[in-house]
């Protein structure tokens, strides 16, 4: 672009056929430039030999590599290991001791003076009641369920984050693909303005306007480049270096059927966590109730005395006596039951919150969908028509170049906004899909 201010001949207004023809040639060239292949468009595998990063591939890589999911899987493995001994009996106890050893008199500390002095060895085993053991097994299984539900919830969140980052990057690249044609049009406009001014037509300030337009286009390009870099960094965070691979030209879309999504609310992983925690609390109530039943134990022992006396054996049975249930077991039972009831209330509150959030998201989706269609189908054509009309007025000296530049920038920003709204709609649809409709699917065939 010629940025030097041309030397002005004597001022005159010339709108002859050659000037108009030159300007019209500029617009034709701009149209051709807009239709040409865009080097900034998302690259394909055929373009550079690298496999494209589809949404499905990104999701598979995230499920395999995300550290947050790896941590949840380890917690799940820990819960499963901890459940193995839950229903087992306590370890037996080994007992060693001395009984009947005198500590006073002339025979004190003598092992052979008193016939009741014995060295003993024995073993004891406690037997918690059956209800208590079953409650502990149920609690352990419930904790496995909690770990599974939290793993599913983390998985859902990872899928949502990866899909959103992919769409954000794809959207930024779609917007960047619009800019080369806009820069080419800007160069043609600058040439047309310079030629017209050099012919003695138009105010001198007009030669600055194309450069100002270019500055605005460069600002848009910088912002979109930053957005693409941020989205790429987010993908790399979840899937490693594959996050920088080229994206395919087409972006998937997801079904946002309200009835199907609302029906899937009870199965949301966050609500499944409540169901698993309920099982743990139910087991806690059962274990507290089991405390009203006695546990018992048995002890067997052998006693060795001096050789002058015979050895002895011992067997003893012990049993709990829960005689004060009103002050011990019953308050504990009431506390566990209150916790269980509170969890039921929390789950209902969470379910209603999910339904309200989903309703708000569906309303936002409808708004984004309508706005994207309106921009693409109405606003963009109107902005294009405004550019054509304003350009015609400028060529006929009915308006200044400022109006043309403003109309062109308005068209560029309208096109970019239409792409941004379409990306926001797709991102919201993906978030809803992986939250409710199919949070466990990462297969290519599962994508709409």
Secondary structure, DSSP 8 states (H G I E B T S, - for coil): ---S-----S------HHHHHHHHHHHHHHHHHHHS--TTS---HHHHSS----HHHHHHHHHHH-HHHHHHHHHHHHHHHHHHTTTS----EEEEEEES---SSTTTT-SSS-TT-EEEEEEEEEE--HHHHHHHHHHHHHHHHHHHHHHHHHHHHHHHHHHHHHHHHHHHHHHHHHHHHHHHHHHHHHHHHHHHHHTT-S-TTHHHHHHHHHHHHHHHHHHHHHHHHHHHHHHHHHHGGGGGS---S--------HHHHHHTGGG-HHHHHHHHHHHHHHHHHHHHHHTTS--EEEEEEEEE--TTS--EEEEEEEE-----TTTTHHHHHHHHHHHHHHHHHHHHHHHHHHHHHHHHHHHHHHHHHHHHHHIIIIIHHHHHHHHHHHHHHHHTTSS-HHHHHHHHHHHHHHHHHHHHHHHHHHHHHHHHIIIII-TT---GGG--
